[in-house]
Amino acid sequence: MVFSVIVPLSSSTAIAQTPGFLTTWGSCGNAPGEFNTPALVTVSPNGNLYVTDIRNYRVQIFTNGGLYLGAFGTQGDGHGEFSSIFGITADSNNFIYVSDVSNGSIQKFNPNGAFVLSWGAPGTDDGHLNVPLGIAADSDNNIWVLDNRNRVQVFTNSGSFLRKMILPSVGQLSFLVFDAFGNFYVVDDASFVDKYTRDGQFVLKWGGQGNNDGQFRGIGGIAVNSNGDVYVTDFQLSQAEKFSGDGVSLLKWGKPGSEINQFMVPEGIAFDNNGNFIYIVDTENCRVQEFVDEFVPISIQSMSWGNIKALYR
């Protein structure tokens, strides 16, 4: 396969530019590598991508170049089964965790998708889960879960309850993600991003309904790169926007459509482990798009996929 390469400028001359498109994969259906409402994505330390495939009741596994590796899950409420998948995350040991809204549970899988354990039951008591949504693993491999509108519960990676936080919110808290500096971000009412320290101290809030820079119509996903920059997808505006860790809008890209650099309901977003590549789940186009972060097209050449990857490793 041949790609157009976007070569990075040196750090002394780099300027803010929209990320460069690399490749895309997926189509609508239920065969391996096809999607029926793909939504969120996480990247494990081994570099593989795990994409939630909501209406196929499964999670699909791909290499970072889009090669299909396998899938796990089926419809149901038993071990390894899903009723209504929402959040997904990976810990530093490559284990995968999936939240299931209807089942009120978190399930843990090994890197190949084999069921390991589950915890939770519907309810509002500590350790119970009332509509578990966003989920994230911290640097200690504890699992943080958003549920019950504005509650964060923290569990060990074997499901033991550790503590909880009740966060102020405008509406439903949906997504949670950590930066490399110990802070975490939550999405509030699909139109605000809230930043907290790890112990739950409020830092700042930005966003609000609108079409201008720094405003949102419907947040579909959030990710943070290794520099602490925050990337947010907007499924209503069919775009992604980059912010500093202080909430300053830096750039945005995308518009409605099915061509490259276009989206129809962009949702999940994640980075590879080096922070060079961005993966965005393009839900209604039934695909994942991959971009190179912060590169300016200064020369174009034909190269193999392996040579492209080597430029950024």
Secondary structure, 3 states (H helix, E strand, C coil): CCEECCCCCCCCCCCCCCCEEEEEECCECCCCCCECCEEEEEECCCCCEEEEEHHHCEEEEECCCCCEEEEECCECCCCCCECCEEEEEECCCCCEEEEECCCCEEEEECCCCCEEEEECCECCCCCCECCCCCEEECCCCCEEEEECCCEEEEECCCCCEEEEEECCCCCCEEEEEECCCCCEEEEECCCEEEEECCCCCEEEEEECECCCCCCECCEEEEEECCCCCEEEEECCCCEEEEECCCCCEEEEECCECCCCCCECCEEEEEECCCCCEEEEEEHHHCEEEEEECCCCCCCCCEECHHHHHHHCC
